[in-house]
Amino acid sequence: MNSNDSVVNMIDVSKSYVLGNVEIKALAGINLGIPRNRFNVIIGPSGSGKSTLLNLIGCIDSPSSGKVEVCGQDVAELSDDQTSDFRARKIGFIFQNFNLIPVLSAYENVEYPLLLARKDAWERQERVLRVIEAVGLSDHGKQRPNELSGGQRQRVAVARALVNGPELVLADEPTANLDSKTGLSIINLMREMQVRNNTTFIFSSHDKQLMEHADSVFEIRDGLLVENRKGNHQ
């Protein structure tokens, strides 16, 4: 795959952690190109390195060795402040526990990344209203998370991830806390958003429904990339 066709390029990437006197190798020599504008799923058993891989792509962590390029940027070249700015502009995050702020309404949760990005009030309102409508929550903007169902909360989380117009959205087990019917509705919503906005989605998941909708599936086992295949959606 040409590097220009990839939103993420990893070259000989390894990551180790030290716990006490023990070194734990989470990733070992990963070479990986993840396609742009696609639905990509990373699979593997618990402890295989999926979350570590997602953290490196999300610029939340740094590799012990090797090179990580995200959206054409060698992330090792960025300072801490530049990394925070890059992450805010280029990457959206969706979490399995939703990670919504309980004292804020659905509207305010979606608006929050725009406040961090210091967007003007008119632009914030325009973007929030547009994305809340896109995820089907126009009538629920004033409700707080504890007044919403799990599926509605995850829709808020999807809207929040997309409101800044990121090139890349990372989702760690986004359907894990949802029943299969609600999970499928969220998958269909994310697919619709991916096509509409030309956004790249990268999921870490065990969800067979999600794998069935994937364009590309990457399997990690014991810190190694063991398989890279086209998904059933192709």
C-alpha positions as CSV (number, residue, x, y, z in Angstrom):
1,M,0.0,0.0,0.0
2,N,1.3,3.4,-1.0
3,S,1.9,5.5,2.1
4,N,-0.3,8.3,0.6
5,D,-3.2,5.8,0.7
6,S,-2.7,5.3,4.4
7,V,-4.0,7.4,7.3
8,V,-1.6,5.5,9.7
9,N,1.8,4.1,8.9
10,M,3.8,2.1,11.4
11,I,7.3,1.0,10.7
12,D,9.0,-1.6,13.0
13,V,7.0,-0.3,16.0
14,S,7.6,-1.8,19.4
15,K,6.3,-0.8,22.8
16,S,7.4,-2.1,26.2
17,Y,6.2,-1.3,29.7
18,V,8.1,-1.9,33.0
19,L,6.1,-3.2,35.9
20,G,8.3,-3.5,38.9
21,N,11.3,-5.4,37.7
22,V,9.5,-7.0,34.8
23,E,9.6,-5.7,31.2
24,I,6.3,-6.4,29.3
25,K,6.5,-6.2,25.6
26,A,3.0,-5.0,24.4
27,L,4.0,-4.7,20.7
28,A,6.9,-6.3,18.9
29,G,8.0,-5.0,15.5
30,I,4.6,-3.9,14.0
31,N,4.6,-2.9,10.3
32,L,1.2,-1.6,9.4
33,G,-0.6,0.7,6.9
34,I,-4.2,1.5,7.6
35,P,-6.2,2.7,4.6
36,R,-7.9,6.1,4.5
37,N,-11.7,6.7,4.3
38,R,-12.5,3.2,5.4
39,F,-13.9,1.1,8.3
40,N,-10.9,-0.6,9.9
41,V,-11.1,-3.1,12.7
42,I,-8.3,-4.3,14.9
43,I,-9.1,-7.7,16.5
44,G,-7.3,-10.0,19.0
45,P,-7.6,-11.5,22.4
46,S,-7.4,-9.5,25.6
47,G,-3.8,-8.5,26.3
48,S,-2.8,-8.9,22.6
49,G,-1.8,-5.2,22.2
50,K,-5.0,-3.8,20.6
51,S,-5.4,-1.0,23.1
52,T,-1.7,-0.2,23.0
53,L,-1.9,0.1,19.2
54,L,-4.9,2.4,19.5
55,N,-3.1,4.6,22.1
56,L,-0.1,5.0,19.7
57,I,-2.3,5.9,16.8
58,G,-4.2,8.4,19.0
59,C,-0.9,10.0,20.1
60,I,-1.8,9.2,23.7
61,D,1.4,7.1,24.0
62,S,4.8,6.9,22.3
63,P,6.5,3.8,20.9
64,S,9.6,2.4,22.5
65,S,11.1,2.1,19.0
66,G,10.1,2.5,15.4
67,K,8.2,5.2,13.5
68,V,4.5,6.2,13.8
69,E,2.9,8.4,11.1
70,V,-0.6,9.6,11.6
71,C,-2.4,11.7,8.9
72,G,1.0,12.2,7.2
73,Q,2.7,13.5,10.3
74,D,5.6,11.7,12.0
75,V,4.3,12.2,15.6
76,A,7.8,11.9,17.1
77,E,8.6,15.3,15.6
78,L,5.8,17.0,17.7
79,S,6.3,18.7,21.0
80,D,3.8,18.0,23.8
81,D,1.8,21.1,23.0
82,Q,1.9,20.3,19.3
83,T,0.8,16.8,20.0
84,S,-2.2,18.0,22.0
85,D,-3.1,20.4,19.2
86,F,-2.7,17.8,16.5
87,R,-4.8,15.3,18.4
88,A,-7.6,17.9,18.9
89,R,-7.7,18.8,15.2
90,K,-7.1,15.5,13.5
91,I,-8.5,12.7,15.8
92,G,-11.9,11.9,17.4
93,F,-12.3,9.3,20.1
94,I,-15.3,7.1,21.0
95,F,-15.1,5.0,24.2
96,Q,-17.0,1.9,25.3
97,N,-18.1,3.6,28.5
98,F,-19.2,6.7,26.5
99,N,-17.0,9.0,28.8
100,L,-19.6,11.8,28.7
101,I,-19.5,14.6,31.3
102,P,-22.5,13.9,33.6
103,V,-23.3,17.5,34.5
104,L,-23.4,18.6,30.9
105,S,-26.4,18.2,28.5
106,A,-26.0,16.2,25.3
107,Y,-25.6,19.4,23.4
108,E,-22.9,20.7,25.8
109,N,-21.0,17.3,25.7
110,V,-20.9,17.6,21.9
111,E,-19.9,21.2,22.1
112,Y,-17.0,20.6,24.5
113,P,-14.3,19.8,22.0
114,L,-15.1,23.0,20.1
115,L,-14.7,25.0,23.3
116,L,-11.3,23.4,23.8
117,A,-10.5,24.4,20.2
118,R,-11.6,28.0,20.9
119,K,-14.2,28.1,18.1
120,D,-16.5,31.1,17.9
121,A,-20.0,30.8,19.4
122,W,-21.8,30.9,16.0
123,E,-19.6,28.2,14.6
124,R,-20.0,26.0,17.7
125,Q,-23.8,26.3,17.5
126,E,-23.8,25.5,13.7
127,R,-21.6,22.5,14.0
128,V,-23.3,21.0,17.1
129,L,-26.8,21.4,15.7
130,R,-25.7,19.8,12.4
131,V,-24.0,16.8,14.0
132,I,-26.7,16.2,16.6
133,E,-29.3,16.1,13.8
134,A,-27.1,13.7,11.9
135,V,-27.0,11.2,14.7
136,G,-30.8,11.5,15.3
137,L,-30.7,13.4,18.6
138,S,-32.2,16.8,17.7
139,D,-35.0,16.3,20.3
140,H,-32.6,15.2,23.1
141,G,-30.0,18.1,23.2
142,K,-31.1,19.4,26.6
143,Q,-31.0,16.0,28.3
144,R,-28.1,14.9,30.5
145,P,-26.4,11.5,30.0
146,N,-28.3,9.9,32.9
147,E,-31.6,10.8,31.1
148,L,-30.5,8.9,28.0
149,S,-30.4,5.3,27.0
150,G,-27.1,3.5,26.3
151,G,-27.7,3.8,22.6
152,Q,-28.5,7.5,22.8
153,R,-25.4,8.1,25.0
154,Q,-23.2,6.4,22.4
155,R,-24.8,8.5,19.7
156,V,-23.8,11.6,21.7
157,A,-20.3,10.2,21.9
158,V,-20.2,9.6,18.1
159,A,-21.4,13.2,17.6
160,R,-18.7,14.5,19.9
161,A,-16.0,12.6,18.1
162,L,-17.1,14.0,14.7
163,V,-18.0,17.6,15.6
164,N,-14.4,18.9,14.9
165,G,-14.3,17.3,11.5
166,P,-11.4,14.9,12.3
167,E,-9.6,12.9,9.6
168,L,-9.5,9.9,11.9
169,V,-11.9,8.5,14.5
170,L,-10.6,5.9,17.0
171,A,-13.2,3.7,18.8
172,D,-12.2,1.3,21.6
173,E,-14.9,-1.4,21.9
174,P,-17.7,1.1,21.0
175,T,-20.5,-1.4,21.1
176,A,-19.3,-3.5,24.1
177,N,-21.9,-2.1,26.5
178,L,-24.8,-2.2,24.1
179,D,-27.2,-5.0,23.2
180,S,-26.8,-6.4,19.7
181,K,-29.7,-4.5,18.1
182,T,-28.6,-1.2,19.6
183,G,-25.0,-2.0,18.7
184,L,-26.0,-2.6,15.1
185,S,-27.8,0.7,14.9
186,I,-24.6,2.4,16.2
187,I,-22.5,0.5,13.6
188,N,-24.8,1.6,10.8
189,L,-24.7,5.2,12.1
190,M,-20.9,5.2,12.2
191,R,-20.7,3.7,8.7
192,E,-23.1,6.4,7.4
193,M,-21.0,9.1,9.1
194,Q,-17.8,7.6,7.7
195,V,-19.2,7.7,4.1
196,R,-20.8,11.1,4.5
197,N,-17.7,12.8,5.9
198,N,-14.9,10.7,4.2
199,T,-13.6,10.0,7.7
200,T,-11.4,7.0,8.6
201,F,-12.6,4.8,11.5
202,I,-10.3,2.5,13.4
203,F,-12.0,0.2,15.9
204,S,-10.6,-2.1,18.5
205,S,-13.3,-4.7,19.0
206,H,-14.4,-8.3,19.7
207,D,-17.8,-7.6,18.1
208,K,-18.6,-10.0,15.2
209,Q,-21.2,-7.5,13.9
210,L,-18.5,-4.8,13.6
211,M,-16.1,-7.2,11.8
212,E,-18.9,-8.1,9.3
213,H,-19.2,-4.4,8.4
214,A,-15.4,-3.8,8.2
215,D,-13.5,-2.9,5.0
216,S,-10.2,-4.1,6.6
217,V,-9.5,-6.4,9.5
218,F,-6.1,-6.4,11.3
219,E,-5.5,-9.2,13.8
220,I,-3.0,-8.7,16.6
221,R,-1.8,-11.6,18.8
222,D,1.0,-11.4,21.4
223,G,2.0,-8.0,20.2
224,L,2.4,-9.1,16.6
225,L,0.4,-8.4,13.5
226,V,-0.6,-12.0,12.5
227,E,-3.2,-11.2,9.8
228,N,-4.4,-8.4,7.6
229,R,-7.4,-9.1,5.4
230,K,-10.3,-7.4,3.7
231,G,-13.5,-7.5,5.7
232,N,-16.7,-9.2,4.8
233,H,-18.1,-5.8,3.7
234,Q,-15.9,-5.7,0.7
